[in-house]
Amino acid sequence: MLEFSVKSGAPEKQRTACLIVGVFESRRLTPAAETIDRASEGFLTAVTRRGDMDGEIGDTLLLHGVPNIQADRVLLVGLGKERELDIRGLVKATRAAVEALHHRGTSECVSHLTEIDIRGCSLEQVLRQSIVSIEDTLYRFDELKTDKELGPRRPLRKVTFILSNRKDLMEAERHVREATAISNGVRVAKNLANRPGNLLTPTTMADYARKMTETHVDLQVEVLDQSRMEALGMNALLSVAKGSSEPPKMIVMEHMGADADTPPIVLVGKGVTFDSGGISLKPGPDMDQMKFDMGGAAATIGVMSAVAEMQLPINVVALVPTVENMPDGNALKPGDVIRSMSGQTIEVLNTDAEGRLILCDALTYAGRYKPQAVIDLATLTGACLIALGRVPSAVLSNKDALANELIQAGENANDRVWQLPLWDEYQDQLKSNFADMANIGGREGGTITAAAFLSRFTREYDWAHLDIAGTAWKVGDAKGATGRPVALLAEFLMKRAEQASVGKK
């Protein structure tokens, strides 16, 4: 586990294995680098003039034997153009610095990058993004390998951030604790989503959620089994599980950090632990990636981990409907008509549009909490990947104010979302001759019609839908879960908790 801390002090006096300072383009030194340069009688200036470091963002140069300072080594990190440096630039530079040090036997370092004035960023954002990006850079999922990946003999274990103002220390220490909780939540989400479908089933995911109560004593977990869901009329959810030998579960997690009569925010995470497509079978290539189809569930559980660790003074409920979608003689068939928990009937035209079937019953169940707002997160449509790529998640909502909150939270957390329309005209694509609605609306506007389907179950409360099909995991050499949108939702909930606290004063 990495250890993070903050302190103030002059760069030339830091006793550390490595001191990290920045260089802007055109070899312009940051204030900390200038101080080192003066103490070392122009050592850094001489290095940059030779052309070894031009300041291009993400470039690094490790220096040994810098005279007249206490640090063993100095790492120069390129920051790009000074006027253009934003939080994403800081993240890129921080990642580069950590990668440069991690495999060089540097077990601890001191960073002066947090002293730099980042355009439009608070100290809270700078510290949070620094910590989250460092944890993300060093994350590895090798628990299933017999021979673990050989890492450095002395990996990076401790990072200290320098503050320009000593008065900020107490506040900064709080930000470090919060950022660590968020990073831990992201790791929870990644570890769950990276596990294969034979090891992560609805049952084992429910067991994991229950076990979290041992660490987070204020967290309450209840698991609804098939018989409970049958009694509630969750036929849409149950229909998806019919083709699998794995029993479905509905995981209910509650963090009640505010007064009992305060309406909670409800998170709903899609938990298809493996999605074969059912009778509407998916193509074989890349089907292994369908273990990630519970990315929404993994992120929801990760958010609850962060909320519980921070002990946020807010009421949050997480609903995780979880199933396995498989084809067998009992499986849901195209053309079947099912009655959802809400009483509305659904004609199933494609069994691979199963995520919305489990979500619609969970969204109906969410109504019993009389919530402030409900946010569902789901790897729901391939159309979202085509529309937006892998940079932002999509957000659609029946309340623009809620969508705007999520957009702002995404900007602050560097976990961005883009709003798509949810106009009534899209509802026409869900018409069915045999039921109240069809479960698909055709190829055009697939992300929007999927949200339009869900909106029919959310009319009683403010609701937003996050489609994370393009952002929940990476492909290629970096294949694996990203843990998104844990950081976004943690930011959103922290702001809601802060607003509630201000409102009480």
PEMO-V488128 format. One record per backbone hydrogen bond with DSSP energy under -1.0 kcal/mol. CO is the residue of the C=O (numbers start at 1). NH is the residue of the N-H. Records with the same first field share a line. If there is no record, write none. Layout:
CO->NH + NH
This chain:
3->159
5->161
7->163
10->13
11->14
12->70
16->72
18->110
19->75
20->112
21->77
22->30
23->79
28->24
30->34
31->35
32->36
33->37
34->38
35->39
36->40
37->42
38->41
42->46
43->47
44->48
45->49
46->50
47->52
48->51
54->27
55->80
56->59
59->78
61->76
63->74
73->19
74->63
75->21
76->61
77->23
78->58
80->25
85->119
86->90
87->91
88->92
89->93
90->94
91->95
92->96
93->97
94->98
95->99
96->100
97->101
98->102
101->104 + 106
107->157 + 158
109->160
110->20
111->162
112->115
113->116
118->121
122->126
123->127
124->128
125->129
126->130
127->131
128->132
129->133
130->134
131->135
132->136
133->137
134->138
142->145
157->3
158->109
159->5
160->111
161->7
165->168
166->169
168->172
169->173
170->174
171->175
172->176
173->177
174->178
175->179
176->180
177->181
178->182
179->183
180->184
181->185
182->186
183->187
184->188
185->189
186->190
187->191
188->192
189->193
190->194
196->199 + 200
201->205
202->206
203->207
204->208
205->209
206->210
207->211
208->212
210->213
211->214
212->216
216->219
220->254
222->252
224->250
225->229
226->230
227->231
228->232
229->234
233->235
234->238
235->239
241->244
249->322
250->224
251->320
252->222
253->318
254->220
255->316
259->262
264->372
265->317
266->375
267->319
268->377
270->297
271->273 + 323
274->325
276->282
279->281
284->287
286->289
287->290
288->291
289->292
290->293
292->295
293->272
294->298
295->299
296->300
297->301
298->302
299->303
300->304
301->305
302->306
303->307
304->308
305->309
306->310
307->312
312->314
314->257
315->265
316->255
317->267
318->253
319->269
320->251
321->271
322->249
323->273
325->276
328->331
333->336
336->348
338->346
340->343
344->340
346->338
347->439
348->335
350->353
354->358
355->359
356->360
358->362
359->363
360->364
361->365
362->366
365->368
366->369
367->370
373->266
374->464
375->268
376->466
377->270
378->380 + 468
381->384
382->386
383->387
384->388
385->389
393->418
394->467
395->420
396->465
399->403
400->404
401->405
402->406
403->407
404->408
405->409
406->410
407->411
408->412
409->413
410->415
416->393
418->395
423->426
424->427
426->429
427->430
428->431
430->438
437->347
443->446
445->449
446->450
447->451
448->452
449->453
450->454
451->455
453->456
454->457
455->458
458->461
462->374
463->398
464->376
465->396
466->378
467->394
468->472
472->482
474->480
476->479
480->474
483->486
485->489
486->490
487->491
488->492
489->493
490->494
491->495
492->496
493->497
494->498
495->499
496->500
497->501
498->502
499->503
